[in-house]
Amino acid sequence: MKNSLFTPALEITGQDIINYLNMLKENPFKIIMLIIDVAIVLFLAMKIIQIVKETRAWQLMKGILFLVIFTLLSSFLELHILNYILTSFMTYGVILLIIIFQPEIRRALEQLRY
């Protein structure tokens, strides 16, 4: 498989999933921790969506989601040049996100105090 930003996620096999489920079956405490972990992530994602949806940043988030999906699709379809451009863009995208969402990030951090 080619070297890509999303390659580690695509290399998960059925045997890996079976081994993980067996590990969960042998240790019930890990199931509880998994449920807590998923609940926290879902809660945070819901809060982030609520904060962003109240701003004009919602359109930007939809555009970013489109780029991520398009990058995954280009990797799956082995469109090498397009995938290289999109993954290169995504590498510097974190810095762009901080610059673009700076007012929303500030407002979200201010709301954490209350």
Summary of the structure (lengths in Angstrom):
residues: 114
radius of gyration: 18.3
end to end distance: 47.7
largest distance: 47.7
contacts: 243
relative contact order: 0.10
helix: 82%
strand: 0%
